[in-house]
């Protein structure tokens, strides 16, 4: 019986619907991970508007001669 309980728990985990990252409502299969086209569009707008950003290192100033010019 223990194996049947484990299988039931696994099936329950799969049935759990994650929340929409924008509004918190249950996500819809069609728009996963969002609940609607509206929330998907809000997320896309945030990406395109620069709200989400991946931090990176600042580029160093190129030293003389590295930019391909002779300097003459």
Rosetta blueprint (number, residue, H / E / L):
1 X L
2 X H
3 X H
4 X H
5 X H
6 X H
7 X H
8 X H
9 X H
10 X H
11 X H
12 X H
13 X H
14 X H
15 X H
16 X L
17 X L
18 X L
19 X E
20 X L
21 X L
22 X L
23 X L
24 X L
25 X L
26 X E
27 X L
28 X L
29 X H
30 X H
31 X H
32 X L
33 X L
34 X L
35 X L
36 X L
37 X H
38 X H
39 X H
40 X H
41 X H
42 X H
43 X H
44 X H
45 X H
46 X H
47 X H
48 X H
49 X L
50 X L
51 X L
52 X L
53 X L
54 X L
55 X L
56 X L
57 X L
58 X L
59 X L
60 X L
61 X L
62 X L
63 X L
64 X L
65 X L
66 X L
67 X L
68 X L
69 X L
70 X L
71 X L
72 X L
